[in-house]
Amino acid sequence: MRTPLPDEDLRPTHTPYGANSDDQAATMRRLRGLENQGRQAEYDRNDLMAACALSGSLSRPDMGRAIGRSRSRVDQILREHAQLLEERNAATAAERVARHQL
């Protein structure tokens, strides 16, 4: 999963004649919000698929049919999600170790 984009004060870099830069900024914030919702939805989908795979409650071919992907793509998604979770766990553990060393 791609990490969510930061919540920052977005401002347009180009304002065409007659356009309102505040309206452009509001649209940019809305686009950022929608993008982050999509990223979170993708993570939630992948997490549910991983849970189903671990529990054996839904087959990979059925997961693929549900999301419109092939079984091989489902396997790839599951591998990528497992790797993401491992990386997050390692980062969390490293953070804990660093805090205790101070």
C-alpha distances in whole Angstrom, upper triangle without the diagonal:
4,6,9,12,15,18,20,24,23,26,27,28,30,32,35,38,39,35,34,32,31,30,28,26,26,24,22,21,21,18,16,16,15,12,11,12,10,7,8,10,7,6,10,10,8,10,13,13,13,16,18,18,19,22,23,23,22,22,19,21,21,18,18,21,19,16,18,17,19,19,18,14,14,15,12,9,11,12,8,7,11,10,7,10,13,12,11,15,16,16,17,20,21,21,23,25,26,27,29,31,32
4,6,9,12,15,17,20,20,23,24,25,27,29,31,35,36,32,31,29,28,27,25,23,23,22,19,18,18,16,13,14,14,10,9,11,10,6,9,11,9,8,12,13,12,14,17,17,17,19,21,21,22,25,26,27,25,25,23,25,25,21,21,23,22,18,20,19,21,22,20,17,17,18,15,13,15,15,11,11,14,13,10,12,15,13,13,16,17,16,18,21,21,21,24,26,25,26,29,30,31
4,6,9,12,15,18,18,21,23,24,27,29,31,35,35,31,30,28,27,26,24,22,22,21,18,17,17,16,12,13,14,11,8,11,11,7,8,12,11,9,13,15,14,14,18,19,18,20,23,23,24,26,28,28,27,28,25,27,27,23,24,26,24,21,23,22,25,25,24,20,20,21,18,16,17,17,13,12,15,14,10,12,15,13,11,15,16,14,15,19,19,18,21,23,23,24,27,28,28
4,6,9,12,15,15,18,20,22,24,26,29,32,32,29,27,24,23,23,21,19,18,18,15,13,14,13,9,9,11,8,5,8,9,6,7,11,11,10,13,15,15,16,19,20,20,22,24,25,26,28,30,29,28,29,27,29,29,25,25,27,25,22,24,24,26,27,26,23,22,23,21,18,20,20,17,15,18,17,14,15,18,16,14,18,19,17,18,21,21,20,23,25,25,25,28,30,29
4,7,9,12,11,15,17,18,21,23,26,29,29,26,24,21,20,20,18,16,16,15,12,11,12,11,7,9,11,8,6,10,11,9,11,14,14,14,16,19,19,20,22,24,24,26,28,29,29,32,33,33,32,33,30,32,32,28,28,30,28,24,26,26,29,30,29,25,25,26,24,21,23,23,19,19,21,20,17,19,21,18,17,20,21,19,20,23,23,21,24,27,26,26,30,31,30
4,6,9,10,14,16,18,21,23,26,29,29,25,24,20,19,20,18,15,15,16,13,11,13,12,9,10,13,11,9,12,14,12,13,17,17,17,19,21,22,22,25,26,26,28,30,31,32,34,36,35,35,36,33,35,35,31,31,33,31,28,30,30,32,33,32,29,28,30,27,24,26,26,22,21,24,22,19,20,22,20,18,21,22,19,20,23,23,20,23,26,24,24,28,29,28
4,7,9,12,15,17,20,22,25,28,27,24,21,18,17,17,16,13,13,14,11,8,11,12,8,9,12,11,10,12,15,14,14,17,19,18,20,23,23,24,26,28,28,30,32,33,34,36,38,37,36,37,35,37,36,33,33,35,32,29,31,31,34,35,35,31,31,32,30,27,28,29,25,24,26,26,22,23,25,23,21,24,25,22,22,26,25,23,25,28,26,26,30,31,30
4,6,9,13,15,18,19,22,25,25,22,19,16,15,16,14,11,12,13,10,8,12,12,9,11,14,14,13,16,18,17,18,21,22,22,24,26,27,27,30,31,32,33,36,37,37,39,41,40,40,41,39,40,40,36,36,38,35,32,34,34,37,38,37,34,34,35,32,30,31,32,28,27,29,28,25,26,28,25,23,26,27,24,24,28,27,25,27,30,28,27,31,32,31
4,6,10,12,15,16,20,22,22,19,16,13,11,13,12,8,10,12,9,8,12,13,11,12,16,16,15,18,20,20,21,23,25,25,27,29,30,30,33,35,35,36,39,40,41,42,44,43,42,44,42,43,42,39,38,40,37,34,36,37,40,41,40,36,37,38,35,33,35,35,31,30,33,32,28,30,32,29,27,30,31,28,28,32,31,28,31,33,31,31,34,35,34
4,7,9,12,13,17,19,20,16,14,11,10,11,9,6,8,9,6,6,10,10,9,12,14,14,14,17,19,19,20,23,24,24,26,28,29,30,33,34,35,36,38,40,41,42,44,43,42,43,40,42,41,37,37,38,36,33,34,35,38,39,39,35,35,37,34,32,34,34,31,30,33,32,28,30,32,29,28,31,32,29,29,33,32,30,33,35,33,33,37,37,36
4,7,9,10,13,16,16,13,11,8,8,10,7,5,9,10,8,9,12,12,12,15,17,17,18,20,22,22,24,26,27,28,30,32,33,34,36,37,38,40,42,43,44,46,47,47,45,46,43,45,44,40,40,41,39,36,37,37,40,42,41,37,38,40,37,35,37,37,34,33,36,35,31,33,36,33,31,35,35,32,33,36,35,33,36,38,36,36,40,40,39
4,5,7,10,13,14,11,10,7,9,10,6,6,10,10,8,10,13,12,13,16,17,17,19,21,22,23,25,27,28,29,31,32,33,35,37,38,39,41,43,44,45,47,48,47,46,46,44,44,44,41,40,41,39,35,36,37,40,42,41,37,38,40,37,35,38,38,34,34,37,36,33,35,37,34,33,37,37,34,35,39,38,36,39,41,39,39,43,43,42
4,7,10,13,15,12,12,9,12,13,10,10,13,13,11,14,16,15,15,19,20,19,21,24,25,25,27,29,29,31,33,34,35,37,39,40,41,43,45,45,47,49,50,49,48,48,45,46,46,42,41,42,41,37,38,38,41,43,42,38,39,41,38,36,39,39,35,35,38,37,34,36,38,35,34,38,38,35,36,40,38,36,40,42,39,40,44,44,42
4,6,10,12,10,11,9,12,12,9,11,14,13,12,15,17,16,17,21,22,21,23,26,26,27,29,31,31,33,35,36,37,39,41,42,43,45,47,47,49,51,52,51,49,49,47,47,47,44,42,43,42,38,38,39,42,44,43,39,41,43,40,38,41,41,37,38,41,39,36,39,41,38,37,41,41,38,40,43,42,40,43,45,43,43,47,47,46
4,6,8,6,7,6,10,10,8,10,13,13,12,16,17,17,18,21,22,22,24,26,27,28,30,32,33,34,36,37,39,40,42,43,44,47,48,49,51,52,53,52,50,51,48,49,48,45,44,44,43,39,40,40,43,46,45,41,43,45,42,40,43,43,40,40,43,42,39,41,43,40,39,43,44,41,42,45,44,42,46,48,45,46,49,50,48
4,6,6,8,9,12,12,10,13,15,14,15,18,19,19,21,23,24,24,27,29,29,30,33,34,34,36,38,39,40,42,44,45,46,48,50,51,52,54,55,54,52,52,49,49,49,46,44,45,43,40,40,41,44,47,46,42,44,46,43,41,44,45,41,42,45,44,41,44,46,43,42,46,47,44,45,48,47,46,49,51,49,49,53,53,52
4,6,9,10,14,13,12,15,17,17,18,21,22,22,24,26,27,27,30,32,32,33,36,37,38,40,42,42,44,46,47,48,50,52,53,54,56,58,58,57,55,55,53,53,52,49,48,48,47,43,43,44,48,50,50,46,47,50,47,45,48,49,45,45,49,47,45,47,49,47,46,49,50,47,48,52,51,49,52,54,52,52,56,56,55
4,7,9,12,11,11,15,16,16,17,20,21,21,24,25,26,27,30,31,32,33,35,36,37,40,41,42,44,45,47,48,50,51,52,54,56,57,58,57,54,55,53,53,52,49,48,48,46,43,43,44,48,51,50,46,48,50,47,45,48,49,46,46,49,48,45,47,50,47,46,50,51,48,49,52,51,49,52,55,52,52,56,57,55
4,6,9,8,8,11,12,12,14,16,17,17,20,22,22,23,26,27,28,30,32,33,34,36,37,38,40,42,43,44,46,48,49,50,52,54,54,53,51,52,49,49,48,46,44,45,43,40,40,41,45,47,47,43,44,47,44,42,45,46,42,42,45,45,41,44,46,44,42,46,47,44,45,49,48,46,49,51,49,49,53,53,52
4,5,5,6,9,10,11,12,14,16,17,19,20,21,23,25,26,27,29,30,32,33,35,36,38,39,41,42,44,45,47,48,50,51,53,54,52,51,51,49,50,49,46,45,45,43,40,41,42,45,48,47,44,44,47,44,42,44,45,42,41,45,44,41,42,45,43,41,44,46,42,43,47,46,44,47,49,47,47,50,51,50
4,5,5,6,9,10,10,12,14,15,16,18,20,21,22,24,26,27,28,30,31,33,34,36,37,39,40,42,43,45,46,48,49,51,52,51,49,50,48,48,47,44,43,44,42,39,40,41,44,46,46,42,43,45,42,40,42,43,39,39,42,41,38,40,42,40,38,41,42,39,40,44,43,40,43,46,43,43,47,48,46
4,5,5,6,9,10,11,12,14,15,17,18,20,21,23,24,26,27,29,30,32,33,35,36,37,39,41,42,43,45,47,48,49,51,49,48,49,47,48,46,43,43,43,41,38,39,40,44,46,46,42,42,44,42,39,42,43,39,38,41,40,37,39,41,39,37,40,41,38,39,42,42,39,42,44,42,42,46,46,45
4,5,5,6,9,10,11,12,14,15,17,18,20,21,23,24,26,27,29,30,31,33,35,36,37,39,41,42,43,45,47,48,49,47,46,47,45,45,44,41,40,41,38,36,37,38,42,44,44,40,40,43,40,38,40,41,38,37,40,40,37,38,41,39,37,40,42,39,39,43,42,40,43,46,44,43,47,48,46
4,5,5,6,9,10,10,12,14,15,16,18,20,21,23,24,26,27,29,30,31,33,35,36,37,39,41,42,43,45,47,48,46,45,45,43,44,43,40,39,39,37,34,35,36,39,42,41,37,38,41,38,35,38,39,36,35,38,38,34,36,39,37,35,39,40,37,37,41,41,38,41,44,42,42,46,46,45
4,5,5,6,9,10,10,12,14,15,17,18,20,21,22,24,26,27,28,30,32,33,35,36,37,39,41,42,43,45,46,45,43,45,42,43,42,39,38,39,37,34,35,36,39,41,41,37,37,40,37,34,37,38,34,33,36,36,32,34,37,34,32,36,37,34,34,38,37,35,38,41,39,38,42,43,41
4,5,5,6,9,10,11,12,14,15,17,19,20,21,23,24,26,27,29,30,31,33,35,36,37,39,41,42,43,45,43,42,43,41,42,40,37,37,38,35,32,34,35,38,40,40,36,36,39,37,34,36,37,34,33,36,35,32,33,36,34,32,35,37,34,34,38,38,36,38,41,39,39,42,44,42
4,5,5,6,9,10,11,12,14,15,17,18,20,21,23,24,26,27,29,30,31,33,35,36,37,39,41,42,43,42,40,41,39,39,38,35,34,35,32,30,31,32,35,38,37,34,34,37,34,31,34,35,32,31,35,34,31,33,36,34,32,35,37,34,35,38,38,36,39,42,40,40,43,45,43
4,5,5,6,9,10,10,12,14,15,17,18,20,21,23,24,26,27,29,30,32,33,35,36,37,39,41,42,41,39,40,38,38,37,34,33,34,32,29,30,31,34,36,36,32,33,35,32,29,32,33,30,29,32,31,28,30,33,31,29,33,34,31,32,35,35,33,36,39,37,37,41,42,40
4,5,5,6,9,10,11,12,14,15,16,18,20,21,22,24,26,27,28,30,31,33,35,36,37,39,40,39,38,39,37,38,37,33,33,34,31,28,30,31,34,36,36,32,32,34,32,29,31,32,29,28,31,30,27,28,31,29,27,30,32,29,29,33,33,31,34,36,35,34,38,39,38
4,5,5,6,9,10,11,12,14,15,16,18,20,21,22,24,26,27,29,30,31,33,35,36,37,39,37,36,37,35,36,34,31,31,31,29,26,28,29,32,34,34,31,31,33,31,28,30,32,28,27,31,30,27,28,32,30,28,31,33,30,31,34,35,33,35,38,37,36,40,41,41
4,5,5,6,9,10,11,12,14,15,17,19,20,21,23,24,26,27,29,30,32,33,35,36,37,36,34,35,33,33,32,29,29,29,27,24,25,26,30,32,32,28,28,30,28,25,28,29,26,25,29,28,25,27,30,28,27,30,32,29,30,34,34,32,35,37,36,36,40,41,40
4,5,5,6,9,10,11,12,14,15,17,18,20,21,22,24,26,27,29,30,32,33,35,36,35,33,34,32,33,32,29,28,30,27,24,26,26,30,31,31,27,27,29,27,24,26,27,24,23,26,26,22,24,27,25,23,27,28,26,26,30,30,28,31,34,32,33,36,37,37
4,5,5,6,9,10,10,12,14,15,16,18,20,21,22,24,26,27,28,30,31,33,34,33,32,33,31,32,31,27,28,29,26,23,25,26,29,31,31,27,27,29,27,24,26,27,24,23,26,26,22,23,27,25,23,26,28,26,26,30,30,28,31,34,33,32,36,37,37
4,5,5,6,9,10,10,12,14,15,16,18,20,21,22,24,26,27,28,30,31,32,31,29,31,29,29,28,25,25,25,23,20,22,23,26,28,28,25,24,27,25,22,24,26,23,22,25,25,22,24,27,26,24,27,29,27,27,31,32,30,33,35,35,35,38,40,39
4,5,5,6,9,10,11,13,14,15,17,18,20,21,23,24,26,27,29,30,31,30,29,29,27,28,27,24,23,25,22,19,21,21,25,26,26,22,22,25,22,19,22,23,20,19,23,22,19,21,24,23,21,25,26,25,25,29,29,28,31,33,33,33,36,38,37
4,5,5,6,8,10,11,12,14,15,16,18,20,21,22,24,26,27,29,30,29,28,29,27,28,27,24,24,25,23,20,22,22,25,26,26,23,22,24,22,19,21,22,19,17,21,21,17,19,22,20,18,22,24,22,22,26,26,25,27,30,29,30,33,34,34
4,5,5,6,9,10,10,12,14,15,16,18,20,21,22,24,26,27,28,27,25,27,25,26,25,22,22,23,20,17,20,21,24,25,26,22,21,24,22,19,20,22,19,18,21,22,18,19,23,22,20,23,25,24,24,27,28,27,29,32,32,32,35,37,36
4,5,5,6,9,10,10,12,14,15,16,18,20,21,22,24,26,27,25,24,25,23,24,22,19,19,20,17,15,17,17,21,22,22,19,18,21,19,16,18,20,17,16,19,20,17,19,22,21,20,23,25,24,24,28,29,28,30,33,33,33,36,38,38
4,5,5,6,9,10,11,12,14,15,17,18,20,21,23,24,26,25,23,24,22,23,23,19,19,21,19,15,18,18,21,22,21,18,17,19,17,14,16,17,14,13,16,17,14,15,19,18,16,19,22,20,21,24,25,24,27,29,29,30,33,34,35
4,5,5,6,9,10,10,12,14,15,16,18,20,21,22,24,23,22,23,22,23,22,19,19,21,18,16,19,19,22,22,23,19,18,20,18,15,16,18,15,13,16,17,14,14,18,17,15,18,21,20,20,23,24,23,25,28,28,28,31,33,34
4,5,5,6,9,10,11,12,14,15,16,18,20,21,22,21,19,21,19,21,19,16,16,18,15,13,16,16,19,20,21,17,16,18,18,14,15,18,16,13,17,18,15,16,20,20,18,21,23,23,23,26,27,27,28,31,32,32,34,36,37
4,5,5,6,9,10,11,12,14,15,16,18,20,21,20,18,19,17,19,18,14,14,16,14,11,14,14,17,17,17,14,13,15,14,10,12,14,12,10,14,15,13,14,17,17,17,19,22,21,22,25,26,26,28,30,31,31,34,36,37
4,5,5,6,9,10,10,12,14,15,16,18,20,19,18,19,17,20,19,15,16,18,16,13,16,16,18,18,18,15,14,15,14,10,11,13,11,8,11,13,10,11,14,14,13,16,18,18,18,21,23,22,24,27,28,28,31,32,33
4,5,5,6,9,10,11,12,14,15,16,18,17,16,18,17,19,17,14,16,17,14,13,16,17,19,19,20,17,14,16,16,12,12,15,13,10,13,15,13,12,16,17,15,17,20,20,20,23,25,24,26,28,29,30,32,34,35
4,5,5,6,9,10,11,12,14,15,16,15,13,15,14,15,14,10,12,14,11,9,13,13,15,15,16,14,11,14,14,10,10,14,13,10,13,15,14,14,17,19,18,19,22,23,23,25,27,27,29,31,32,33,35,37,38
4,5,5,6,9,10,10,12,14,15,15,13,14,12,15,14,10,12,14,12,10,14,13,14,14,14,12,9,11,11,7,7,10,9,6,9,12,11,11,14,15,15,17,19,20,20,23,25,25,27,29,30,31,33,35,36
4,5,5,6,9,10,11,12,14,14,13,15,14,17,16,12,14,17,15,13,17,16,18,16,17,15,12,13,13,10,8,11,11,7,9,12,10,9,13,15,14,15,18,19,18,21,23,23,24,27,28,29,31,33,34
4,5,5,6,9,10,11,12,11,10,13,12,15,13,10,13,15,12,12,16,15,17,16,17,15,12,14,15,11,10,13,14,10,12,15,14,13,16,18,17,18,21,22,22,24,26,27,27,30,32,32,34,36,38
4,5,5,6,9,10,10,10,8,10,9,11,10,7,10,12,10,10,13,13,14,12,14,12,8,10,12,9,7,11,12,9,11,14,14,13,16,18,18,19,22,23,23,25,27,28,29,31,33,34,35,37,39
4,5,5,6,9,10,10,10,11,10,14,13,10,13,15,14,14,17,15,16,14,14,13,10,10,11,9,6,9,10,8,8,11,12,11,13,16,16,16,19,20,20,22,24,25,26,28,30,31,32,34,36
4,5,5,6,8,8,9,11,12,15,14,12,15,17,15,15,19,18,18,16,17,17,13,13,15,13,10,13,14,11,11,14,14,12,15,18,17,17,20,22,21,22,25,26,26,29,31,31,32,35,37
4,6,5,6,5,6,8,9,12,11,9,12,14,13,14,17,16,16,14,16,15,12,12,15,13,10,14,15,13,13,17,17,16,18,21,20,20,23,25,25,26,29,30,30,32,34,35,36,39,40
4,6,5,7,7,7,7,11,11,9,12,14,14,14,17,15,15,12,14,14,10,10,13,11,8,11,13,12,11,15,16,15,17,20,20,20,22,24,24,25,28,29,30,32,34,35,36,38,40
4,6,8,9,10,11,15,14,13,16,18,17,18,21,19,19,16,17,17,13,12,15,14,10,12,15,12,11,15,16,14,15,19,19,18,21,23,23,23,26,28,28,29,32,33,33,36,38
4,5,8,10,12,15,14,13,17,18,17,19,21,21,20,17,19,19,16,15,18,16,13,16,18,16,14,18,19,17,19,22,22,21,24,26,25,26,29,30,30,32,34,35,36,38,40
4,6,7,9,12,12,11,14,16,16,17,20,19,18,15,17,18,14,14,17,16,13,16,18,17,16,19,21,19,21,24,24,23,26,29,28,29,32,33,33,35,37,38,39,41,43
4,7,10,12,10,10,14,15,14,16,19,18,18,16,18,19,15,15,19,17,15,18,20,18,18,21,22,21,23,26,25,25,28,30,29,30,33,34,34,36,39,39,40,43,45
4,7,8,7,7,10,11,10,13,15,15,15,12,15,15,12,13,16,15,13,16,19,17,17,21,22,21,23,26,26,26,29,30,30,31,34,35,36,38,40,40,42,44,46
4,5,5,6,9,10,11,13,14,13,12,9,12,13,10,11,14,14,12,15,18,17,17,20,22,21,23,26,26,27,29,31,31,32,35,36,37,39,41,42,43,45,47
4,5,5,6,9,10,11,12,10,9,6,9,10,6,7,11,11,10,13,15,14,15,18,19,20,21,24,24,25,27,29,30,31,33,35,36,37,39,40,42,44,46
4,5,5,6,9,10,10,9,7,5,9,10,8,10,13,13,13,15,17,17,19,21,22,23,25,27,28,29,31,33,33,35,37,38,39,41,43,44,45,47,49
4,5,5,6,9,10,10,9,8,12,12,10,12,15,14,14,17,19,18,19,22,23,23,25,28,28,29,31,33,33,35,37,38,39,41,43,44,45,47,49
4,5,5,6,8,8,9,8,11,10,7,10,12,11,11,14,16,15,16,19,20,20,22,24,25,26,28,30,30,32,34,35,36,38,40,40,42,44,46
4,5,5,6,5,5,5,9,8,6,9,11,10,11,14,15,15,17,20,20,21,23,25,26,27,29,30,31,33,35,36,37,39,41,42,44,46,47
4,6,5,6,7,8,12,11,10,13,15,14,15,18,19,19,21,23,24,24,27,29,29,30,33,34,34,36,38,39,41,43,44,45,47,49,50
4,6,8,10,11,14,12,10,14,16,14,15,18,19,18,20,23,22,23,26,27,27,29,31,32,33,35,37,37,39,41,42,43,45,47,48
4,6,9,10,13,10,9,13,13,11,13,16,16,16,18,21,20,21,24,25,25,27,30,30,31,33,35,35,37,39,40,41,43,45,46
4,7,10,12,10,10,13,14,13,15,18,18,18,21,23,22,24,26,27,28,30,32,33,34,36,37,38,40,42,43,44,46,48,49
4,7,8,6,7,10,11,10,13,15,15,16,18,20,20,22,24,25,26,28,30,31,32,34,35,36,38,40,41,42,45,46,48
4,5,5,6,9,10,11,12,14,15,17,18,20,21,23,24,26,27,29,30,32,33,35,36,37,39,41,42,43,45,47,49
4,5,5,6,9,10,11,12,14,15,16,18,20,21,23,24,26,27,29,30,31,33,35,36,38,39,40,42,44,45,47
4,5,5,6,9,10,11,12,14,15,17,18,20,21,23,24,26,27,29,30,32,33,35,36,38,39,41,42,44,46
4,5,5,6,9,10,10,12,14,15,16,18,20,21,22,24,26,27,28,30,31,33,35,36,37,39,41,42,44
4,5,5,6,9,10,10,12,14,15,16,18,20,21,22,24,26,27,28,30,31,33,35,36,37,39,41,43
4,5,5,6,9,10,11,12,14,15,17,18,20,21,23,24,26,27,29,30,32,33,35,36,38,39,41
4,5,5,6,9,10,11,12,14,15,16,18,20,21,22,24,26,27,28,30,32,33,35,36,37,39
4,5,5,6,9,10,10,12,14,15,16,18,20,21,22,24,26,27,29,30,31,33,35,36,38
4,5,5,6,9,10,11,12,14,15,16,18,20,21,22,24,26,27,29,30,32,33,35,37
4,5,5,6,9,10,11,12,14,15,16,18,20,21,22,24,26,27,28,30,32,33,35
4,5,5,6,9,10,10,12,14,15,16,18,20,21,22,24,26,27,29,31,32,33
4,5,5,6,9,10,11,12,14,15,16,18,20,21,23,24,26,27,29,30,32
4,5,5,6,9,10,11,12,14,15,16,18,20,21,23,24,26,27,29,31
4,5,5,6,9,10,10,12,14,15,16,18,20,21,22,24,26,27,29
4,5,5,6,9,10,11,12,14,15,16,18,20,21,23,25,26,28
4,5,5,6,9,10,10,12,14,15,17,18,20,21,23,24,26
4,5,5,6,9,10,10,12,14,15,16,18,20,21,23,25
4,5,5,6,9,10,10,12,14,15,16,18,20,21,23
4,5,5,6,9,10,10,12,14,15,17,19,20,22
4,5,5,6,9,10,11,12,14,15,17,19,21
4,5,5,6,9,10,11,12,14,16,17,19
4,5,5,6,9,10,10,12,14,15,17
4,5,5,6,9,10,11,13,14,16
4,5,5,6,9,10,11,13,15
4,5,5,6,9,10,11,13
4,5,5,6,9,10,11
4,5,5,6,9,10
4,5,5,6,9
4,5,5,7
4,6,6
4,6
4
